[in-house]
């Protein structure tokens, strides 16, 4: 790879060691059992996913939950959720097959990716999938040809203020276009089920969901849907390094918005759906890595550079732009902490995990020590590349529960 210029002028926040993060007992037991396993690997506890599912279902008791398979497609996770009666948000034929192999009911699967190639919808329908999401007239025509009579939600483009990773632009239709698409769905012999949206990944503002619900109900009203499905999508946040609003507050904001829509005569009622991924899987995983080298970079950075055997291309893709700040610990060291830059093992100059995000690790940290990145159950193993620079995909080790 071409060398990159030093960026010593990057703004650097003070290095503050976060308070020790609680890790599920089952994960701690697994990490101890696998202490001699070569790193990197993701330790995963499907029991934690099950607990998070139950908590979110309790906050939204009348909603249907569709797990976003892309967050963590590990079969043990899918089996745990299928056993709870969960539905699944799938984006490809391979994800459909994974869910069915885990015991999922195909009637509870929704093909949420509106970018489908020719024949993809028909192949999904052949496996029993009858629920689809669209956001373009071209896709509506394809669905009408391949899956006549299927239930279809139209995806809205909504404000995503408060998210770590905005979704605006690639997917979704503006409200006026969404009204037209719902009419086109009906005219094409499909069932216009309602609206869906995505408020952005790691969305921390309940009001963003509430505003999107209002917009969805206004579109439903204009399209003549009196009891639409309103799919709130994903984006539900996780407390990585700082607290986030809990699901009850999000449920209250959504409930208040829905009450207002009913009171204003926009809809008679709505059937709510959620597509949690990160919110269920993140706390279920710990990514264990090994320190390759600790070094000083005179004239480059005043901090130590800590290089791990895992980086952006082995599962830490969400550290791009330092959007997600995973808590980090060094379980074999107990000495005082000091600031550092955390980097991955490849020769790519962009494979720096945290340059601006505060990271404090023990001053006596040395090559060969173990480092854990916490709350890494979501979007790590599913993002790991296959063999970039010769570093293989991320291994997953699962608890017995």
Protein Blocks (a to p, Z undefined) as FASTA:
>chain_A
ZZddddfkbccddddddddddddfklmmmmmmmmmgccddddddfklmmmmmmmmmmmmm
mbccdddfklomcfklmmmmmmnopacddfbfklmmmmmmnopafklpccfbfbdcehkl
mmmmmnopabdcdfbfklmmmmmmmmghiacdddddddfehiabdcehjgocdfklmmmm
mmmmmmnopacfbdcddebehiabfklmmmmmmmmmmmmmmnopabdcddebghiacdfk
bccddfklmmmmmmmmmmmmmmnomambdcdddddfklmmmmmpccddddfbdcddehka
mcdcdddfbdfknopammgghlaacddddfkbcbdcdddddddfbfbfklcfblmlccdd
dfkbcehiacddehilgoklmmpcehiahiacddddddfZZ
